[in-house]
Amino acid sequence: MTVWQTLKLVGNVINLSTVAGALVGLIGRARFSRGPRGLFYATGYKLRFPVAGAFTIGNLVLTKHDRAYLDARPILVRHEERHSWQYFCLVGLPLLPLYCVGAAWSWLRTGCPASRNPFERLADLADGNYVEHPVQPFGRTLQQTFRRR
């Protein structure tokens, strides 16, 4: 681990984001293990929210899949590691409401919670297995939403 990765690991423990991630992992009955570059994995996550192949809280990457899933996807792990840096830079848990605002904005603009979410864009959309959707009028997003229901 580099000095910067160690600093991020310690910072995300102090700012309680990794602790919060561990609580979410415990609630989701995940199995914990050490990952690369100061990350930890919580695999076998049982809750249905959020709907994602993997998501990160602090320095903890959570997934419903097993460890082999993450080990086979180093680009996805890099994407999740970038999110761990976002927790560090935003002093932890303030990232969560800001991320939600970004997801809502993105959904309004594109019908997709990731495409225009600045946190996903900074973590690299493609590395997170997201497809970039074009900006569309708000009315079209609302029509698509209500048509699905």
PyMOL commands that set and color helices and strands:
alter all, ss='L'
color gray80, all
select helices_A, chain A and resi 3-14+17-27+67-71+74-89+95-110+118-122+126-128+138-148
alter helices_A, ss='H'
color red, helices_A
select strands_A, chain A and resi 31-34+40-43+55-57+60-62
alter strands_A, ss='S'
color yellow, strands_A
deselect
rebuild
show_as cartoon
